[in-house]
């Protein structure tokens, strides 16, 4: 491996580590990213950190602001809405394909993941909404549907949209709205019922409605958050 290749691999690794921390909420939206502090934490010079931040900026996860430097980017509400419009169509297609292909084991997985969300929504679980296990359960629910669709191209396109926004934010938005938490569970139930019945049309439509609903709720959360994230 050449020195240039070594350097590129180091930059990619640092970018991946920072990206993971943004996605799980450890580095929240609006958080400044100090090159010196990151370099000291990773035990490297500032150069690969600077290149890693540039990579993340190109991917839309961070932005450069005057007098603040690199910060975790707050997506514009219209971006969230547009992204979820696309995601809704892709996941609706995934649900349609899954209706003809899903296995009994995968249906059982969907029910288990939704039961975690149900317990949190009802206040009977060990963790509340917004906790890591509920975030994971919600992500896994959608992942199982994509796996059952058995189309890697479709899964990659959905992943690309999901990776554009911190994944913990959806759970934070749900955590503050009991009505929407319960609606989320009911919509999942409707998707599972359609998949169980092998009803392709209903699976497609229930998933589309669910993702559009989630997108509108998340858009509203970002609208509120964008007004306060850099203040206080």
Secondary structure, 3 states (H helix, E strand, C coil): CCHHHHHHHHHHHHHHHHHHHHHCCCCCCCCECCHHHHHHHHCCCHHHHHHHHHHHHHCCCEEEECCCEEEECCCCHHHHHHHHHHHHHHHHHHHHHHHCCCCHHHHHHHHHHHHHHHHHHHCCCCCCCCCHHHHHHHHHHHHHHHHHHCCHHHHHHHHHHHCCCCCHHHHHHHHCCHHHHHHHHHHHHHHHHHHHCCCHHHHHHHHHHHHHHHHHHHHHHHHHHHCCCCCC
